[in-house]
Amino acid sequence: MPLAPASPRPSIWTNARIPAERFLPFAPNLPVAHQLVHPLVDAKLSEASSRGLMSFPSKSQTDLIRIEGIEALLACATEAICLRLPKARLLVRFDPRLPAELLYYLVLADYEQSDLDLAQQYVAAGERVMELGAGIGVTGCALARASGLPPILVEPNPILWEHIERNFQANGLDVLLVKGAVVPTTYAHSTVNFHVAGNYWWSSLRHGDSTRQIAVPALPLSRLLNEHQPNVLAIDVEGAEDSFLNEALPESVRKVFIEIHTPALGTSIACSVVAWLEANAFRLIDLRAHTWVFKR
């Protein structure tokens, strides 16, 4: 049984065994329920808005100290922690085996927050959504909530599959999880090398520092699009987005959300990615952090 909080002030932390409906009454009073974290959240959101296209988030000494404290917390945890995101009405079931840094950014609304906002603004009810690169399913849950339909999530990292499924369950949402890595249609092999990073969000088809290589199923993009006919395509493939520059997107795809990792790719390749979408008759309608939104 969870211990009672030491003070009467509300907290975002709770034990995962408490059912999800226990969280829902707080939703109309979000500022009250999260008054302990709001000053930090607002500060982090202000910092995030000033980063621009040419930089990734960096950790200050204060960030490092806080993350170290979260590592100590997770080392003592015997089961998952369930939290509600401070700027979105979504629950996250956080497994202690995941990186403490991820939990820190989730709590401060600095993990995919722009994607969550864009999903709410631009995904319409009834649209079929496919996401390439799903992480632990946070953005996928937001896409599902906006469309009202189970999204198709394509994720190559086997470590993350159970976390995706459990986060969808925590939010009462359905998902179609496709296990493998998206590759260009011209790719000729049944498997592809995927590079897994300790902080999983840097995992990619591109080789990176301090990664380990695994073989995963190779899924040609055109086959996925023809099979599932999505209206909205979300792409977050950690620097491999230029792999698709020769692909023709079918007419069923009307909107594209794409995270362009300009600091890693460079401006020339980033411009080529934008030109690819323009050649497919898409026009840019919004841009936040590193996520671009296109529509046709």
N, C-alpha and C positions, 0 to 999 in steps of 0.2 A: 504494500500500500504506500502511495507517495507520501512523503513528509509534508506537513503543513508549512507554508512559508514563514520565515522568521519575522516578517513585518506584515501589517495589514495591507500594504500597498499591492496593487495588482501586478502580476508578472506574466510574461509571454511563455514561460517555461512550464511544462507539465509532463507527466509520465505518459508514455505512448498507450498505456492500457485504458486511459480515459477515452470514451467514445467521442467521435467527431462532433456529435450534436451538442456536447457540452460547450463547444467553442462558439456555436452559432449565435447565442443570445448576445454576445459581445459586439456583433457586427454593427448594429446601429450606433454604438458608442465607441467607435474605433479610437478616437483621440484619448478617451479615458482609459480604455483597456491597454493602451500602449504608451501611457504617459512616461514610463520609465525610459523608453528608448527613443522617443521622438526627438529630443535635442541632438542626439548622435545621428539619427536618421537624416534630419534636415541638414546637418553639417556635411554628411557624406554625399547627399544629393547635390548640394551646392558644389562640392569638389568635383563630382562626376560631370556636372554640366559644363565645367571649365576645361575639361581635358582636350577636347577637339579630336580631329580624325587621326592625328599623327602620333598619338601616345596611348599606351595601355595603362591600366591602373598601376600605381606604385604604392608600396607599403611604407608608411612613416614609422618612426621608432615607437610611437604610441600604438599604431596598428599592430606591430610585432609583439608588444607587451600584452595587448588584449588577446591576440591569437594564442599566445603561450598560455594564458589563463584558460582559454577554451580548450586547449589540448589537455590541460590538467583535469578539467571537467569531464571530457570525453573518456579519459583514461579510467575514470571512476564509474562511468555509466555501465550498467549491466544490460540495458536494452535501449531501444530507439527512443529518441526525444521527439515529441510532436510539437511543432510550433506553427503559428499562423503568421504569414508574412505581413509586415507592418504597413505596406502600401498596396496590398492586394488581398482579396478575400479568398485566399488559398491556404490550405494546410500542407505542411511538408513533414513527412516522417523521416527524421534524420538519423541514419545509422551511425553509431560511434566509430565504425571503421572508415567512414569518409573523412576527408581532410578537415581539420579544424578551421582552416582558412575559409572554406566554403560556408561553414556555419556562420562565421563572423560576417561575411558579406551578405548572406541571406537575411540575418537579423537587422543589418543596417540598410536594407533595400538597395544594395549595390551589386546584386547578382541578377543579370538579365532584366533589370527593372524597365529599361526602355522597351524591350521586347514585350513585356507584360502590358505596358501602356499601349503600345501599337496594336497588339492583338485586340484589346478591348475597343480601340477606336476604329480599326479598319476591317476586322473580320465580321461579316454579317451572318445572321442566323440562317442556317441551312446550307452554308458553304462547306464543301468537302476540303479538308486541310491535310496536307502532307508536310512533315517536318523532317529534314535531313540533318541528322546530328541532334540527338534528343537530350543529352546530359542525364540528369536524374528525373526529367519529366516536368520540370516546373513550367517552362514556357509551353510545353504541350498541354498541360492542364489549363492554362489560360486560353489557348487556342480552342480547346474543347468547350470550355465554358462559354466562349463567345459564339461559336458556331452551333452549339447544341447537338453536334454529331461526334461520334468517336473519331479522333484524328488517326492518321497513319503515321507512326513514328518509326524512323529508320535509324537504328543505332548499332554501330559495330562493336562497342566495348562490352564484353560479356559481364564485366564487373557491375555494370550499371543497369542491366536488364531487370533485376529484382527490385531495384530502387524505383525505377519507372513504374512498374506495376503496382507497387505498394503506395506510391504517391497518388496515383489515379484512384486506387481503392479508398484512400483516406478522404478524397474529395467527392466520392460517390460518382466517379466518371468512368466511362469505358474507353478502351484504347485498342487499336490494332498495332502491335509491336512487330516490326520486321527486323530480324536480326542479321545484320551484315553492313557492309560499307558500300555507298553509292560510288560507282565508277563511270567513266565515259562509255558511251555505247560501243566504241571501237575497241574497248579492252577485251582481250581474247582469252583470259584465264578464269577459272571458277573461283579462285581465292585471290586475295590481295594482302600485302603486308600492311599491318596497322601498327602504329607506334604509340604505346600506352605510356602516359606520363603519370608521375606520382600524384600531382594535382590534375585530376582527370581532364579538366577543361582544356588543357594544352595537348591532349591526345589528338593524333591526326594521321592522315595518310602521308603527310610530310615528315621526314625524319627530323627529330629534335634532340636536344641535349637531355641526357638522363632519362631516356625512354627505353622501354623493352619492346621488342618486335614480336607480334603474333600474327598468325594467318587467320583471316576471317572470310566469310562468303563475299564474293564480289557480285554486286547487284547493278546491272546497267541502268542508267537513268531513264532511257527511253522505255525500257520494259516496265519499270515501276510506274511511270506516268501513264502509259497505255493501259496498264492493268487496273489502276485505281482512279484515274481520271480526276485528279484534284482540281479544285477551283483556286485554291490558295497554296502556294509553295513557299515554305520557310526553309532557308538554307543557312546552316551554321556549321561549317565543316573545317573550322580552325586553319585557315590559310590554304585550303585546297580548292577554294571556289573557282580558281582559274582553270580547273580541270574540265569545266563544262563549256568552254568558249566556242566549241564547234557544234554544240547541241541546238537543235530546233525545239522550242517548247510548243506543245500542242495547244490548240485553241481553247481547250478546256481550262487551261491555266490562265486566270484573269488578273491575279495579283501575285507578286513575289516579294517576300521579306527576305533580305539577304544581309548577313553580317560580313562586311568586307574588311578584312584585317590589314588595313593599309600600312600600319607600322611594320608588319612582317613581309607583306608583298611588295611594297614600294608603290609610288604613285603611278608609274607607268602601267603596271599590271592591274592596279585598282581601276584605272581608267578603261582598260580593256574589258574588265568585267561589266562596267557600266555600259560600254559600247555594245557588248553582247546583248544585253537586255534591250537596249534601244533598237538594235537590229531585229529583235523579235517583236517590235512594235509596242514596247512598254515605255511609259513615261514616268519619271520620278515625281512622286507626290509628297514624300516626307523623308526626313533623315534625322535620326537621334542616336547619339553616341556613335557606334560603328554599324548600326543597322539602317539600311536603306529600304524604302518601300516604293515599289513600282506597280503600275496598273495599266491595263489596256482594255 
